[in-house]
Amino acid sequence: MSPAALQAVRAAATDWRARWPVHSGGVVLVWDGAGYGWKNCLRDANHERPGALAVDADGNVYRAEGGDDQGGALAWVVVT
């Protein structure tokens, strides 16, 4: 993922956090350039479709990989 793409994902997560301040910490879930949800910690990759992104409070980005749209992803992988 390019540095610009990473920055855009982080910006989407920051925007989501600004709109939902009750959800502090945890990870913001991002799909297609927009935040769509939150979890208190990174877990349950099988609940997300492959390609979904998660951004933690420190700005670390993770991508859901493997699996399929029906069964969900297999794992979260760090995006560098």
mmCIF file of the N, C-alpha and C atoms, coordinates in Angstrom:
data_MODEL
# 
_entry.id   MODEL 
# 
loop_
_atom_site.group_PDB 
_atom_site.id 
_atom_site.type_symbol 
_atom_site.label_atom_id 
_atom_site.label_alt_id 
_atom_site.label_comp_id 
_atom_site.label_asym_id 
_atom_site.label_entity_id 
_atom_site.label_seq_id 
_atom_site.pdbx_PDB_ins_code 
_atom_site.Cartn_x 
_atom_site.Cartn_y 
_atom_site.Cartn_z 
_atom_site.occupancy 
_atom_site.B_iso_or_equiv 
_atom_site.pdbx_formal_charge 
_atom_site.auth_seq_id 
_atom_site.auth_comp_id 
_atom_site.auth_asym_id 
_atom_site.auth_atom_id 
_atom_site.pdbx_PDB_model_num 
ATOM 1   N N  . MET A 1 1  ? 0.855   -1.164  0.000  1.00 0.00 ? 1  MET A N  1 
ATOM 2   C CA . MET A 1 1  ? 0.000   0.000   0.000  1.00 0.00 ? 1  MET A CA 1 
ATOM 3   C C  . MET A 1 1  ? 0.905   1.232   0.000  1.00 0.00 ? 1  MET A C  1 
ATOM 4   N N  . SER A 1 2  ? 0.591   2.169   -0.843 1.00 0.00 ? 2  SER A N  1 
ATOM 5   C CA . SER A 1 2  ? 1.425   3.373   -0.951 1.00 0.00 ? 2  SER A CA 1 
ATOM 6   C C  . SER A 1 2  ? 1.271   4.253   0.293  1.00 0.00 ? 2  SER A C  1 
ATOM 7   N N  . PRO A 1 3  ? 2.259   5.096   0.546  1.00 0.00 ? 3  PRO A N  1 
ATOM 8   C CA . PRO A 1 3  ? 2.157   6.016   1.681  1.00 0.00 ? 3  PRO A CA 1 
ATOM 9   C C  . PRO A 1 3  ? 0.903   6.900   1.595  1.00 0.00 ? 3  PRO A C  1 
ATOM 10  N N  . ALA A 1 4  ? 0.547   7.332   0.391  1.00 0.00 ? 4  ALA A N  1 
ATOM 11  C CA . ALA A 1 4  ? -0.650  8.174   0.232  1.00 0.00 ? 4  ALA A CA 1 
ATOM 12  C C  . ALA A 1 4  ? -1.914  7.392   0.572  1.00 0.00 ? 4  ALA A C  1 
ATOM 13  N N  . ALA A 1 5  ? -1.970  6.132   0.162  1.00 0.00 ? 5  ALA A N  1 
ATOM 14  C CA . ALA A 1 5  ? -3.135  5.301   0.462  1.00 0.00 ? 5  ALA A CA 1 
ATOM 15  C C  . ALA A 1 5  ? -3.244  5.040   1.961  1.00 0.00 ? 5  ALA A C  1 
ATOM 16  N N  . LEU A 1 6  ? -2.110  4.783   2.614  1.00 0.00 ? 6  LEU A N  1 
ATOM 17  C CA . LEU A 1 6  ? -2.117  4.604   4.065  1.00 0.00 ? 6  LEU A CA 1 
ATOM 18  C C  . LEU A 1 6  ? -2.616  5.860   4.766  1.00 0.00 ? 6  LEU A C  1 
ATOM 19  N N  . GLN A 1 7  ? -2.158  7.006   4.300  1.00 0.00 ? 7  GLN A N  1 
ATOM 20  C CA . GLN A 1 7  ? -2.587  8.269   4.895  1.00 0.00 ? 7  GLN A CA 1 
ATOM 21  C C  . GLN A 1 7  ? -4.090  8.467   4.721  1.00 0.00 ? 7  GLN A C  1 
ATOM 22  N N  . ALA A 1 8  ? -4.625  8.094   3.564  1.00 0.00 ? 8  ALA A N  1 
ATOM 23  C CA . ALA A 1 8  ? -6.067  8.229   3.318  1.00 0.00 ? 8  ALA A CA 1 
ATOM 24  C C  . ALA A 1 8  ? -6.869  7.311   4.239  1.00 0.00 ? 8  ALA A C  1 
ATOM 25  N N  . VAL A 1 9  ? -6.374  6.108   4.472  1.00 0.00 ? 9  VAL A N  1 
ATOM 26  C CA . VAL A 1 9  ? -7.061  5.171   5.380  1.00 0.00 ? 9  VAL A CA 1 
ATOM 27  C C  . VAL A 1 9  ? -7.042  5.731   6.802  1.00 0.00 ? 9  VAL A C  1 
ATOM 28  N N  . ARG A 1 10 ? -5.896  6.232   7.213  1.00 0.00 ? 10 ARG A N  1 
ATOM 29  C CA . ARG A 1 10 ? -5.807  6.826   8.552  1.00 0.00 ? 10 ARG A CA 1 
ATOM 30  C C  . ARG A 1 10 ? -6.732  8.037   8.686  1.00 0.00 ? 10 ARG A C  1 
ATOM 31  N N  . ALA A 1 11 ? -6.822  8.848   7.635  1.00 0.00 ? 11 ALA A N  1 
ATOM 32  C CA . ALA A 1 11 ? -7.712  10.021  7.656  1.00 0.00 ? 11 ALA A CA 1 
ATOM 33  C C  . ALA A 1 11 ? -9.174  9.592   7.765  1.00 0.00 ? 11 ALA A C  1 
ATOM 34  N N  . ALA A 1 12 ? -9.556  8.518   7.074  1.00 0.00 ? 12 ALA A N  1 
ATOM 35  C CA . ALA A 1 12 ? -10.929 8.006   7.164  1.00 0.00 ? 12 ALA A CA 1 
ATOM 36  C C  . ALA A 1 12 ? -11.231 7.554   8.587  1.00 0.00 ? 12 ALA A C  1 
ATOM 37  N N  . ALA A 1 13 ? -10.259 6.899   9.216  1.00 0.00 ? 13 ALA A N  1 
ATOM 38  C CA . ALA A 1 13 ? -10.448 6.450   10.598 1.00 0.00 ? 13 ALA A CA 1 
ATOM 39  C C  . ALA A 1 13 ? -10.544 7.642   11.552 1.00 0.00 ? 13 ALA A C  1 
ATOM 40  N N  . THR A 1 14 ? -9.715  8.646   11.342 1.00 0.00 ? 14 THR A N  1 
ATOM 41  C CA . THR A 1 14 ? -9.760  9.854   12.178 1.00 0.00 ? 14 THR A CA 1 
ATOM 42  C C  . THR A 1 14 ? -11.107 10.550  12.041 1.00 0.00 ? 14 THR A C  1 
ATOM 43  N N  . ASP A 1 15 ? -11.617 10.640  10.820 1.00 0.00 ? 15 ASP A N  1 
ATOM 44  C CA . ASP A 1 15 ? -12.927 11.242  10.588 1.00 0.00 ? 15 ASP A CA 1 
ATOM 45  C C  . ASP A 1 15 ? -14.014 10.458  11.311 1.00 0.00 ? 15 ASP A C  1 
ATOM 46  N N  . TRP A 1 16 ? -13.967 9.138   11.237 1.00 0.00 ? 16 TRP A N  1 
ATOM 47  C CA . TRP A 1 16 ? -14.959 8.296   11.907 1.00 0.00 ? 16 TRP A CA 1 
ATOM 48  C C  . TRP A 1 16 ? -14.906 8.526   13.416 1.00 0.00 ? 16 TRP A C  1 
ATOM 49  N N  . ARG A 1 17 ? -13.698 8.558   13.959 1.00 0.00 ? 17 ARG A N  1 
ATOM 50  C CA . ARG A 1 17 ? -13.555 8.786   15.406 1.00 0.00 ? 17 ARG A CA 1 
ATOM 51  C C  . ARG A 1 17 ? -14.116 10.146  15.823 1.00 0.00 ? 17 ARG A C  1 
ATOM 52  N N  . ALA A 1 18 ? -13.943 11.148  14.974 1.00 0.00 ? 18 ALA A N  1 
ATOM 53  C CA . ALA A 1 18 ? -14.476 12.486  15.293 1.00 0.00 ? 18 ALA A CA 1 
ATOM 54  C C  . ALA A 1 18 ? -16.007 12.470  15.330 1.00 0.00 ? 18 ALA A C  1 
ATOM 55  N N  . ARG A 1 19 ? -16.622 11.659  14.457 1.00 0.00 ? 19 ARG A N  1 
ATOM 56  C CA . ARG A 1 19 ? -18.085 11.581  14.420 1.00 0.00 ? 19 ARG A CA 1 
ATOM 57  C C  . ARG A 1 19 ? -18.659 10.687  15.515 1.00 0.00 ? 19 ARG A C  1 
ATOM 58  N N  . TRP A 1 20 ? -17.851 9.779   16.047 1.00 0.00 ? 20 TRP A N  1 
ATOM 59  C CA . TRP A 1 20 ? -18.302 8.835   17.076 1.00 0.00 ? 20 TRP A CA 1 
ATOM 60  C C  . TRP A 1 20 ? -17.346 8.873   18.278 1.00 0.00 ? 20 TRP A C  1 
ATOM 61  N N  . PRO A 1 21 ? -17.288 9.993   18.993 1.00 0.00 ? 21 PRO A N  1 
ATOM 62  C CA . PRO A 1 21 ? -16.298 10.149  20.066 1.00 0.00 ? 21 PRO A CA 1 
ATOM 63  C C  . PRO A 1 21 ? -16.483 9.184   21.236 1.00 0.00 ? 21 PRO A C  1 
ATOM 64  N N  . VAL A 1 22 ? -17.632 8.577   21.366 1.00 0.00 ? 22 VAL A N  1 
ATOM 65  C CA . VAL A 1 22 ? -17.862 7.626   22.453 1.00 0.00 ? 22 VAL A CA 1 
ATOM 66  C C  . VAL A 1 22 ? -16.994 6.381   22.283 1.00 0.00 ? 22 VAL A C  1 
ATOM 67  N N  . HIS A 1 23 ? -16.533 6.108   21.068 1.00 0.00 ? 23 HIS A N  1 
ATOM 68  C CA . HIS A 1 23 ? -15.686 4.945   20.802 1.00 0.00 ? 23 HIS A CA 1 
ATOM 69  C C  . HIS A 1 23 ? -14.216 5.355   20.803 1.00 0.00 ? 23 HIS A C  1 
ATOM 70  N N  . SER A 1 24 ? -13.608 5.307   21.981 1.00 0.00 ? 24 SER A N  1 
ATOM 71  C CA . SER A 1 24 ? -12.188 5.656   22.065 1.00 0.00 ? 24 SER A CA 1 
ATOM 72  C C  . SER A 1 24 ? -11.359 4.374   22.055 1.00 0.00 ? 24 SER A C  1 
ATOM 73  N N  . GLY A 1 25 ? -10.100 4.508   21.662 1.00 0.00 ? 25 GLY A N  1 
ATOM 74  C CA . GLY A 1 25 ? -9.244  3.330   21.583 1.00 0.00 ? 25 GLY A CA 1 
ATOM 75  C C  . GLY A 1 25 ? -9.743  2.377   20.518 1.00 0.00 ? 25 GLY A C  1 
ATOM 76  N N  . GLY A 1 26 ? -9.453  1.109   20.684 1.00 0.00 ? 26 GLY A N  1 
ATOM 77  C CA . GLY A 1 26 ? -9.926  0.098   19.752 1.00 0.00 ? 26 GLY A CA 1 
ATOM 78  C C  . GLY A 1 26 ? -9.456  0.325   18.334 1.00 0.00 ? 26 GLY A C  1 
ATOM 79  N N  . VAL A 1 27 ? -10.215 -0.229  17.381 1.00 0.00 ? 27 VAL A N  1 
ATOM 80  C CA . VAL A 1 27 ? -9.900  -0.080  15.963 1.00 0.00 ? 27 VAL A CA 1 
ATOM 81  C C  . VAL A 1 27 ? -11.128 0.397   15.201 1.00 0.00 ? 27 VAL A C  1 
ATOM 82  N N  . VAL A 1 28 ? -10.891 1.271   14.237 1.00 0.00 ? 28 VAL A N  1 
ATOM 83  C CA . VAL A 1 28 ? -11.945 1.712   13.326 1.00 0.00 ? 28 VAL A CA 1 
ATOM 84  C C  . VAL A 1 28 ? -11.817 0.878   12.061 1.00 0.00 ? 28 VAL A C  1 
ATOM 85  N N  . LEU A 1 29 ? -12.931 0.350   11.586 1.00 0.00 ? 29 LEU A N  1 
ATOM 86  C CA . LEU A 1 29 ? -12.961 -0.457  10.374 1.00 0.00 ? 29 LEU A CA 1 
ATOM 87  C C  . LEU A 1 29 ? -13.221 0.443   9.177  1.00 0.00 ? 29 LEU A C  1 
ATOM 88  N N  . VAL A 1 30 ? -12.463 0.212   8.108  1.00 0.00 ? 30 VAL A N  1 
ATOM 89  C CA . VAL A 1 30 ? -12.543 1.064   6.917  1.00 0.00 ? 30 VAL A CA 1 
ATOM 90  C C  . VAL A 1 30 ? -12.747 0.181   5.687  1.00 0.00 ? 30 VAL A C  1 
ATOM 91  N N  . TRP A 1 31 ? -13.691 0.599   4.841  1.00 0.00 ? 31 TRP A N  1 
ATOM 92  C CA . TRP A 1 31 ? -13.928 -0.083  3.564  1.00 0.00 ? 31 TRP A CA 1 
ATOM 93  C C  . TRP A 1 31 ? -14.170 0.981   2.509  1.00 0.00 ? 31 TRP A C  1 
ATOM 94  N N  . ASP A 1 32 ? -13.532 0.836   1.383  1.00 0.00 ? 32 ASP A N  1 
ATOM 95  C CA . ASP A 1 32 ? -13.745 1.740   0.248  1.00 0.00 ? 32 ASP A CA 1 
ATOM 96  C C  . ASP A 1 32 ? -13.567 3.205   0.641  1.00 0.00 ? 32 ASP A C  1 
ATOM 97  N N  . GLY A 1 33 ? -12.562 3.464   1.480  1.00 0.00 ? 33 GLY A N  1 
ATOM 98  C CA . GLY A 1 33 ? -12.212 4.834   1.833  1.00 0.00 ? 33 GLY A CA 1 
ATOM 99  C C  . GLY A 1 33 ? -13.046 5.490   2.914  1.00 0.00 ? 33 GLY A C  1 
ATOM 100 N N  . ALA A 1 34 ? -13.934 4.724   3.565  1.00 0.00 ? 34 ALA A N  1 
ATOM 101 C CA . ALA A 1 34 ? -14.786 5.310   4.607  1.00 0.00 ? 34 ALA A CA 1 
ATOM 102 C C  . ALA A 1 34 ? -14.856 4.397   5.823  1.00 0.00 ? 34 ALA A C  1 
ATOM 103 N N  . GLY A 1 35 ? -14.857 5.010   6.998  1.00 0.00 ? 35 GLY A N  1 
ATOM 104 C CA . GLY A 1 35 ? -15.033 4.245   8.222  1.00 0.00 ? 35 GLY A CA 1 
ATOM 105 C C  . GLY A 1 35 ? -16.459 3.715   8.292  1.00 0.00 ? 35 GLY A C  1 
ATOM 106 N N  . TYR A 1 36 ? -16.602 2.464   8.736  1.00 0.00 ? 36 TYR A N  1 
ATOM 107 C CA . TYR A 1 36 ? -17.948 1.887   8.822  1.00 0.00 ? 36 TYR A CA 1 
ATOM 108 C C  . TYR A 1 36 ? -18.236 1.219   10.153 1.00 0.00 ? 36 TYR A C  1 
ATOM 109 N N  . GLY A 1 37 ? -17.270 1.158   11.043 1.00 0.00 ? 37 GLY A N  1 
ATOM 110 C CA . GLY A 1 37 ? -17.535 0.500   12.314 1.00 0.00 ? 37 GLY A CA 1 
ATOM 111 C C  . GLY A 1 37 ? -16.353 0.581   13.246 1.00 0.00 ? 37 GLY A C  1 
ATOM 112 N N  . TRP A 1 38 ? -16.529 -0.032  14.411 1.00 0.00 ? 38 TRP A N  1 
ATOM 113 C CA . TRP A 1 38 ? -15.521 0.027   15.462 1.00 0.00 ? 38 TRP A CA 1 
ATOM 114 C C  . TRP A 1 38 ? -15.555 -1.266  16.253 1.00 0.00 ? 38 TRP A C  1 
ATOM 115 N N  . LYS A 1 39 ? -14.393 -1.696  16.727 1.00 0.00 ? 39 LYS A N  1 
ATOM 116 C CA . LYS A 1 39 ? -14.273 -2.814  17.665 1.00 0.00 ? 39 LYS A CA 1 
ATOM 117 C C  . LYS A 1 39 ? -13.322 -2.381  18.765 1.00 0.00 ? 39 LYS A C  1 
ATOM 118 N N  . ASN A 1 40 ? -13.534 -2.896  19.964 1.00 0.00 ? 40 ASN A N  1 
ATOM 119 C CA . ASN A 1 40 ? -12.666 -2.491  21.072 1.00 0.00 ? 40 ASN A CA 1 
ATOM 120 C C  . ASN A 1 40 ? -11.260 -3.049  20.956 1.00 0.00 ? 40 ASN A C  1 
ATOM 121 N N  . CYS A 1 41 ? -11.087 -4.102  20.135 1.00 0.00 ? 41 CYS A N  1 
ATOM 122 C CA . CYS A 1 41 ? -9.759  -4.638  19.844 1.00 0.00 ? 41 CYS A CA 1 
ATOM 123 C C  . CYS A 1 41 ? -9.814  -5.369  18.505 1.00 0.00 ? 41 CYS A C  1 
ATOM 124 N N  . LEU A 1 42 ? -8.659  -5.637  17.956 1.00 0.00 ? 42 LEU A N  1 
ATOM 125 C CA . LEU A 1 42 ? -8.576  -6.316  16.665 1.00 0.00 ? 42 LEU A CA 1 
ATOM 126 C C  . LEU A 1 42 ? -8.858  -7.803  16.885 1.00 0.00 ? 42 LEU A C  1 
ATOM 127 N N  . ARG A 1 43 ? -9.981  -8.283  16.361 1.00 0.00 ? 43 ARG A N  1 
ATOM 128 C CA . ARG A 1 43 ? -10.379 -9.675  16.537 1.00 0.00 ? 43 ARG A CA 1 
ATOM 129 C C  . ARG A 1 43 ? -11.362 -10.057 15.441 1.00 0.00 ? 43 ARG A C  1 
ATOM 130 N N  . ASP A 1 44 ? -11.704 -11.309 15.386 1.00 0.00 ? 44 ASP A N  1 
ATOM 131 C CA . ASP A 1 44 ? -12.776 -11.800 14.523 1.00 0.00 ? 44 ASP A CA 1 
ATOM 132 C C  . ASP A 1 44 ? -12.631 -11.389 13.058 1.00 0.00 ? 44 ASP A C  1 
ATOM 133 N N  . ALA A 1 45 ? -11.508 -11.732 12.437 1.00 0.00 ? 45 ALA A N  1 
ATOM 134 C CA . ALA A 1 45 ? -11.327 -11.421 11.013 1.00 0.00 ? 45 ALA A CA 1 
ATOM 135 C C  . ALA A 1 45 ? -12.443 -12.048 10.184 1.00 0.00 ? 45 ALA A C  1 
ATOM 136 N N  . ASN A 1 46 ? -12.985 -13.164 10.654 1.00 0.00 ? 46 ASN A N  1 
ATOM 137 C CA . ASN A 1 46 ? -14.043 -13.833 9.895  1.00 0.00 ? 46 ASN A CA 1 
ATOM 138 C C  . ASN A 1 46 ? -15.353 -13.043 9.881  1.00 0.00 ? 46 ASN A C  1 
ATOM 139 N N  . HIS A 1 47 ? -15.450 -11.985 10.662 1.00 0.00 ? 47 HIS A N  1 
ATOM 140 C CA . HIS A 1 47 ? -16.635 -11.121 10.629 1.00 0.00 ? 47 HIS A CA 1 
ATOM 141 C C  . HIS A 1 47 ? -16.511 -10.012 9.594  1.00 0.00 ? 47 HIS A C  1 
ATOM 142 N N  . GLU A 1 48 ? -15.347 -9.923  8.955  1.00 0.00 ? 48 GLU A N  1 
ATOM 143 C CA . GLU A 1 48 ? -15.108 -8.885  7.947  1.00 0.00 ? 48 GLU A CA 1 
ATOM 144 C C  . GLU A 1 48 ? -14.784 -9.532  6.615  1.00 0.00 ? 48 GLU A C  1 
ATOM 145 N N  . ARG A 1 49 ? -15.074 -8.836  5.532  1.00 0.00 ? 49 ARG A N  1 
ATOM 146 C CA . ARG A 1 49 ? -14.743 -9.375  4.219  1.00 0.00 ? 49 ARG A CA 1 
ATOM 147 C C  . ARG A 1 49 ? -13.278 -9.119  3.905  1.00 0.00 ? 49 ARG A C  1 
ATOM 148 N N  . PRO A 1 50 ? -12.668 -9.979  3.102  1.00 0.00 ? 50 PRO A N  1 
ATOM 149 C CA . PRO A 1 50 ? -11.275 -9.758  2.726  1.00 0.00 ? 50 PRO A CA 1 
ATOM 150 C C  . PRO A 1 50 ? -11.104 -8.374  2.094  1.00 0.00 ? 50 PRO A C  1 
ATOM 151 N N  . GLY A 1 51 ? -10.032 -7.702  2.494  1.00 0.00 ? 51 GLY A N  1 
ATOM 152 C CA . GLY A 1 51 ? -9.763  -6.356  1.989  1.00 0.00 ? 51 GLY A CA 1 
ATOM 153 C C  . GLY A 1 51 ? -10.190 -5.249  2.933  1.00 0.00 ? 51 GLY A C  1 
ATOM 154 N N  . ALA A 1 52 ? -11.010 -5.589  3.943  1.00 0.00 ? 52 ALA A N  1 
ATOM 155 C CA . ALA A 1 52 ? -11.383 -4.585  4.936  1.00 0.00 ? 52 ALA A CA 1 
ATOM 156 C C  . ALA A 1 52 ? -10.122 -4.165  5.686  1.00 0.00 ? 52 ALA A C  1 
ATOM 157 N N  . LEU A 1 53 ? -10.103 -2.926  6.131  1.00 0.00 ? 53 LEU A N  1 
ATOM 158 C CA . LEU A 1 53 ? -8.952  -2.387  6.851  1.00 0.00 ? 53 LEU A CA 1 
ATOM 159 C C  . LEU A 1 53 ? -9.369  -1.997  8.259  1.00 0.00 ? 53 LEU A C  1 
ATOM 160 N N  . ALA A 1 54 ? -8.435  -2.058  9.180  1.00 0.00 ? 54 ALA A N  1 
ATOM 161 C CA . ALA A 1 54 ? -8.666  -1.631  10.558 1.00 0.00 ? 54 ALA A CA 1 
ATOM 162 C C  . ALA A 1 54 ? -7.518  -0.718  10.958 1.00 0.00 ? 54 ALA A C  1 
ATOM 163 N N  . VAL A 1 55 ? -7.844  0.370   11.638 1.00 0.00 ? 55 VAL A N  1 
ATOM 164 C CA . VAL A 1 55 ? -6.837  1.340   12.078 1.00 0.00 ? 55 VAL A CA 1 
ATOM 165 C C  . VAL A 1 55 ? -6.960  1.492   13.583 1.00 0.00 ? 55 VAL A C  1 
ATOM 166 N N  . ASP A 1 56 ? -5.866  1.202   14.302 1.00 0.00 ? 56 ASP A N  1 
ATOM 167 C CA . ASP A 1 56 ? -5.926  1.341   15.752 1.00 0.00 ? 56 ASP A CA 1 
ATOM 168 C C  . ASP A 1 56 ? -5.658  2.787   16.164 1.00 0.00 ? 56 ASP A C  1 
ATOM 169 N N  . ALA A 1 57 ? -5.749  3.050   17.461 1.00 0.00 ? 57 ALA A N  1 
ATOM 170 C CA . ALA A 1 57 ? -5.611  4.415   17.974 1.00 0.00 ? 57 ALA A CA 1 
ATOM 171 C C  . ALA A 1 57 ? -4.218  4.997   17.751 1.00 0.00 ? 57 ALA A C  1 
ATOM 172 N N  . ASP A 1 58 ? -3.223  4.133   17.526 1.00 0.00 ? 58 ASP A N  1 
ATOM 173 C CA . ASP A 1 58 ? -1.859  4.603   17.257 1.00 0.00 ? 58 ASP A CA 1 
ATOM 174 C C  . ASP A 1 58 ? -1.590  4.795   15.771 1.00 0.00 ? 58 ASP A C  1 
ATOM 175 N N  . GLY A 1 59 ? -2.597  4.535   14.915 1.00 0.00 ? 59 GLY A N  1 
ATOM 176 C CA . GLY A 1 59 ? -2.426  4.712   13.475 1.00 0.00 ? 59 GLY A CA 1 
ATOM 177 C C  . GLY A 1 59 ? -1.908  3.489   12.745 1.00 0.00 ? 59 GLY A C  1 
ATOM 178 N N  . ASN A 1 60 ? -1.744  2.370   13.457 1.00 0.00 ? 60 ASN A N  1 
ATOM 179 C CA . ASN A 1 60 ? -1.338  1.132   12.789 1.00 0.00 ? 60 ASN A CA 1 
ATOM 180 C C  . ASN A 1 60 ? -2.494  0.621   11.943 1.00 0.00 ? 60 ASN A C  1 
ATOM 181 N N  . VAL A 1 61 ? -2.175  0.116   10.746 1.00 0.00 ? 61 VAL A N  1 
ATOM 182 C CA . VAL A 1 61 ? -3.204  -0.324  9.805  1.00 0.00 ? 61 VAL A CA 1 
ATOM 183 C C  . VAL A 1 61 ? -3.071  -1.830  9.591  1.00 0.00 ? 61 VAL A C  1 
ATOM 184 N N  . TYR A 1 62 ? -4.212  -2.511  9.556  1.00 0.00 ? 62 TYR A N  1 
ATOM 185 C CA . TYR A 1 62 ? -4.280  -3.954  9.361  1.00 0.00 ? 62 TYR A CA 1 
ATOM 186 C C  . TYR A 1 62 ? -5.280  -4.239  8.243  1.00 0.00 ? 62 TYR A C  1 
ATOM 187 N N  . ARG A 1 63 ? -5.000  -5.297  7.460  1.00 0.00 ? 63 ARG A N  1 
ATOM 188 C CA . ARG A 1 63 ? -5.905  -5.680  6.377  1.00 0.00 ? 63 ARG A CA 1 
ATOM 189 C C  . ARG A 1 63 ? -6.415  -7.095  6.639  1.00 0.00 ? 63 ARG A C  1 
ATOM 190 N N  . ALA A 1 64 ? -7.715  -7.301  6.437  1.00 0.00 ? 64 ALA A N  1 
ATOM 191 C CA . ALA A 1 64 ? -8.309  -8.631  6.530  1.00 0.00 ? 64 ALA A CA 1 
ATOM 192 C C  . ALA A 1 64 ? -7.953  -9.379  5.247  1.00 0.00 ? 64 ALA A C  1 
ATOM 193 N N  . GLU A 1 65 ? -7.343  -10.553 5.386  1.00 0.00 ? 65 GLU A N  1 
ATOM 194 C CA . GLU A 1 65 ? -6.893  -11.295 4.207  1.00 0.00 ? 65 GLU A CA 1 
ATOM 195 C C  . GLU A 1 65 ? -7.353  -12.742 4.263  1.00 0.00 ? 65 GLU A C  1 
ATOM 196 N N  . GLY A 1 66 ? -7.366  -13.365 3.075  1.00 0.00 ? 66 GLY A N  1 
ATOM 197 C CA . GLY A 1 66 ? -7.782  -14.753 2.944  1.00 0.00 ? 66 GLY A CA 1 
ATOM 198 C C  . GLY A 1 66 ? -9.294  -14.875 3.002  1.00 0.00 ? 66 GLY A C  1 
ATOM 199 N N  . GLY A 1 67 ? -9.781  -16.065 2.865  1.00 0.00 ? 67 GLY A N  1 
ATOM 200 C CA . GLY A 1 67 ? -11.221 -16.295 2.956  1.00 0.00 ? 67 GLY A CA 1 
ATOM 201 C C  . GLY A 1 67 ? -11.971 -15.770 1.756  1.00 0.00 ? 67 GLY A C  1 
ATOM 202 N N  . ASP A 1 68 ? -13.259 -15.474 1.984  1.00 0.00 ? 68 ASP A N  1 
ATOM 203 C CA . ASP A 1 68 ? -14.117 -14.967 0.917  1.00 0.00 ? 68 ASP A CA 1 
ATOM 204 C C  . ASP A 1 68 ? -15.210 -14.091 1.509  1.00 0.00 ? 68 ASP A C  1 
ATOM 205 N N  . ASP A 1 69 ? -15.997 -13.470 0.628  1.00 0.00 ? 69 ASP A N  1 
ATOM 206 C CA . ASP A 1 69 ? -17.033 -12.537 1.091  1.00 0.00 ? 69 ASP A CA 1 
ATOM 207 C C  . ASP A 1 69 ? -18.105 -13.214 1.940  1.00 0.00 ? 69 ASP A C  1 
ATOM 208 N N  . GLN A 1 70 ? -18.417 -14.477 1.666  1.00 0.00 ? 70 GLN A N  1 
ATOM 209 C CA . GLN A 1 70 ? -19.455 -15.166 2.432  1.00 0.00 ? 70 GLN A CA 1 
ATOM 210 C C  . GLN A 1 70 ? -18.948 -15.646 3.793  1.00 0.00 ? 70 GLN A C  1 
ATOM 211 N N  . GLY A 1 71 ? -17.778 -16.252 3.813  1.00 0.00 ? 71 GLY A N  1 
ATOM 212 C CA . GLY A 1 71 ? -17.244 -16.811 5.057  1.00 0.00 ? 71 GLY A CA 1 
ATOM 213 C C  . GLY A 1 71 ? -16.389 -15.855 5.852  1.00 0.00 ? 71 GLY A C  1 
ATOM 214 N N  . GLY A 1 72 ? -16.077 -14.703 5.281  1.00 0.00 ? 72 GLY A N  1 
ATOM 215 C CA . GLY A 1 72 ? -15.240 -13.728 5.958  1.00 0.00 ? 72 GLY A CA 1 
ATOM 216 C C  . GLY A 1 72 ? -13.764 -13.998 5.745  1.00 0.00 ? 72 GLY A C  1 
ATOM 217 N N  . ALA A 1 73 ? -12.957 -13.094 6.233  1.00 0.00 ? 73 ALA A N  1 
ATOM 218 C CA . ALA A 1 73 ? -11.502 -13.193 6.087  1.00 0.00 ? 73 ALA A CA 1 
ATOM 219 C C  . ALA A 1 73 ? -10.951 -14.232 7.054  1.00 0.00 ? 73 ALA A C  1 
ATOM 220 N N  . LEU A 1 74 ? -9.714  -14.633 6.816  1.00 0.00 ? 74 LEU A N  1 
ATOM 221 C CA . LEU A 1 74 ? -9.062  -15.617 7.677  1.00 0.00 ? 74 LEU A CA 1 
ATOM 222 C C  . LEU A 1 74 ? -8.203  -14.989 8.760  1.00 0.00 ? 74 LEU A C  1 
ATOM 223 N N  . ALA A 1 75 ? -7.592  -13.821 8.484  1.00 0.00 ? 75 ALA A N  1 
ATOM 224 C CA . ALA A 1 75 ? -6.664  -13.223 9.443  1.00 0.00 ? 75 ALA A CA 1 
ATOM 225 C C  . ALA A 1 75 ? -6.478  -11.746 9.185  1.00 0.00 ? 75 ALA A C  1 
ATOM 226 N N  . TRP A 1 76 ? -6.027  -11.054 10.203 1.00 0.00 ? 76 TRP A N  1 
ATOM 227 C CA . TRP A 1 76 ? -5.602  -9.659  10.074 1.00 0.00 ? 76 TRP A CA 1 
ATOM 228 C C  . TRP A 1 76 ? -4.090  -9.642  9.845  1.00 0.00 ? 76 TRP A C  1 
ATOM 229 N N  . VAL A 1 77 ? -3.641  -8.851  8.889  1.00 0.00 ? 77 VAL A N  1 
ATOM 230 C CA . VAL A 1 77 ? -2.229  -8.745  8.545  1.00 0.00 ? 77 VAL A CA 1 
ATOM 231 C C  . VAL A 1 77 ? -1.821  -7.283  8.636  1.00 0.00 ? 77 VAL A C  1 
ATOM 232 N N  . VAL A 1 78 ? -0.666  -7.022  9.235  1.00 0.00 ? 78 VAL A N  1 
ATOM 233 C CA . VAL A 1 78 ? -0.161  -5.644  9.353  1.00 0.00 ? 78 VAL A CA 1 
ATOM 234 C C  . VAL A 1 78 ? 0.146   -5.107  7.964  1.00 0.00 ? 78 VAL A C  1 
ATOM 235 N N  . VAL A 1 79 ? -0.286  -3.879  7.697  1.00 0.00 ? 79 VAL A N  1 
ATOM 236 C CA . VAL A 1 79 ? 0.011   -3.201  6.435  1.00 0.00 ? 79 VAL A CA 1 
ATOM 237 C C  . VAL A 1 79 ? 1.208   -2.293  6.690  1.00 0.00 ? 79 VAL A C  1 
ATOM 238 N N  . THR A 1 80 ? 2.238   -2.437  5.836  1.00 0.00 ? 80 THR A N  1 
ATOM 239 C CA . THR A 1 80 ? 3.443   -1.612  6.013  1.00 0.00 ? 80 THR A CA 1 
ATOM 240 C C  . THR A 1 80 ? 3.573   -0.642  4.868  1.00 0.00 ? 80 THR A C  1 
# 
